[in-house]
């Protein structure tokens, strides 16, 4: 009997020891959601290796829309996400009574005006239709890109983060605006002829930033961010995410593989 008891005790010790070793090998799991395309690539090839060096086991989940990543983060299915700017996040918080928090900017692909019909701004004919994002924050980016290109003029009194057509005081080409979900905009380059495509969706559709006939002069409020649930604020995970983005390894990958991305001023 004593032999059986000693055998069972020994077995339990081995099992417990094995479990501890497995846990230590795996490290703390961190789950990050990112939009398909360049930001999923950024999370996978620039962010993930640095976090793994910090001892984390990292899982990247890709999303094809702008709704699910925030819902998953708010519900606790994600630890962080990478796809949105601070204004989009604040709008989500307000509309959904959520408490998401932006912690650090990341290099961001600029929005571009792409065309299958025109090779320059001068070639655009009067009355042309232009597709632009449906949500107010990104449609504002589109209007500002058109203004920077000299195609429209926006009232100085307009809210630059919620621009409406009524705020346009000069429309030199009599452009007509078609609002679409961001994922549809790359296809609208051919279907409509002119389309304002966020950089991540352009690159995910194998479009080149250099092919745009106009590129966004990016406001820092439009750069994408790593976002967490505010319940995680002040934790070591938040600190480690920030340190990872600021690391030399992360920025080396950005410089080599994400050329043309607009970088936060402190990184330039």
Secondary structure, DSSP 8 states (H G I E B T S, - for coil): -HHHHHHHHHHHHHHHHHHHHHHHHH--EEEEEEETTHHHHIIIIIIHHHHHHTT-EEEEEEESSSSHHHHHHHTTS-SEEEEEEHHHHHHHHHHHT--EEEEEE--B---EEEESS-SSGGG--TT-EEEEESSHHHHHHHHHHHHHTTSEEE-TTS-TTS--GGGEEEETT--EEEEE-GGGHHHHHHHTSEEEE-HHHHHHTT--GGG-SEE----GGGSEEEEEEGGGTTSHHHHHHHHHHHSHHHHHHHHHH-TT-B--GGG-
